[in-house]
């Protein structure tokens, strides 16, 4: 599964999964200084239950690590994952 990095403007960024022109998954954030404010995660019903949201979050976390950024969870999915896993402690704001 290949996610595309997108600059959406106004310091808003995303990783998207698009197949045959249809957006099937996305995680978005607003960059405030060195903090990625994780505000939205979307996975199409076509892909639900396949771990796509986790893969999107993992990709965003890798981006944070590579760029010395921290992540603030606002999106309910990211909040839930941050609360139940220590896997992202190094990037939590």
C-alpha positions as CSV (number, residue, x, y, z in Angstrom):
1,X,0.0,0.0,0.0
2,X,1.6,3.2,-1.2
3,X,0.6,6.5,0.5
4,X,1.1,9.9,-1.2
5,X,2.4,12.9,0.8
6,X,0.4,16.0,0.0
7,X,0.8,19.6,0.8
8,X,-2.8,21.0,1.0
9,X,-1.9,24.6,1.7
10,X,-2.0,26.8,4.8
11,X,0.4,24.5,6.7
12,X,-2.0,21.5,6.2
13,X,-0.5,18.2,5.0
14,X,-1.7,14.7,4.4
15,X,-0.9,11.2,3.5
16,X,-3.5,9.8,1.1
17,X,-4.2,6.4,-0.4
18,X,-5.8,6.8,-3.8
19,X,-6.8,3.9,-6.1
20,X,-8.1,4.4,-9.6
21,X,-8.7,8.1,-8.8
22,X,-10.7,7.4,-5.7
23,X,-9.4,8.5,-2.3
24,X,-9.7,5.4,0.0
25,X,-7.7,6.6,3.0
26,X,-6.2,9.8,4.4
27,X,-4.6,11.2,7.5
28,X,-4.2,15.0,7.8
29,X,-2.5,17.4,10.1
30,X,-1.8,21.1,10.5
31,X,1.8,22.0,11.2
32,X,2.2,24.5,14.1
33,X,5.9,25.1,14.6
34,X,7.3,21.7,15.2
35,X,4.0,20.1,16.2
36,X,1.9,18.0,13.8
37,X,-1.7,18.6,15.0
38,X,-3.3,15.3,13.9
39,X,-6.9,16.3,13.1
40,X,-8.4,13.8,10.7
41,X,-8.2,10.1,9.7
42,X,-10.4,8.6,7.0
43,X,-10.7,5.1,5.6
44,X,-13.2,4.1,3.0
45,X,-15.7,1.4,3.9
46,X,-14.1,-0.7,1.2
47,X,-10.9,-1.0,3.3
48,X,-12.3,-1.0,6.8
49,X,-10.9,-3.7,9.1
50,X,-7.6,-4.0,7.1
51,X,-5.4,-1.9,9.4
52,X,-5.3,1.0,6.9
53,X,-5.8,3.7,9.5
54,X,-2.9,2.3,11.6
55,X,-0.7,2.2,8.5
56,X,-1.5,5.8,7.8
57,X,-0.7,6.8,11.4
58,X,2.6,4.8,11.2
59,X,3.5,6.6,8.0
60,X,2.8,10.0,9.6
61,X,4.8,9.0,12.7
62,X,7.7,8.0,10.6
63,X,7.5,11.4,8.9
64,X,7.5,13.1,12.4
65,X,10.6,11.1,13.4
66,X,12.5,11.9,10.2
67,X,11.8,15.6,10.6
68,X,12.2,16.0,14.4
69,X,8.5,16.8,14.8
70,X,6.0,15.9,17.6
71,X,2.4,14.9,17.1
72,X,-0.6,16.2,19.0
73,X,-3.6,14.0,18.8
74,X,-6.9,15.7,18.1
75,X,-8.5,13.2,15.7
76,X,-10.5,10.6,17.8
77,X,-8.7,7.7,16.1
78,X,-5.2,9.1,16.9
79,X,-6.3,9.9,20.5
80,X,-7.5,6.3,21.0
81,X,-4.3,4.8,19.6
82,X,-2.1,7.2,21.6
83,X,-4.0,6.3,24.7
84,X,-3.7,2.5,24.3
85,X,-0.2,2.2,22.9
86,X,3.3,3.2,24.0
87,X,4.5,2.8,20.4
88,X,4.3,6.5,19.7
89,X,5.6,7.9,23.0
90,X,8.7,9.3,21.3
91,X,6.6,11.5,19.0
92,X,3.8,12.6,21.3
93,X,3.7,16.3,22.0
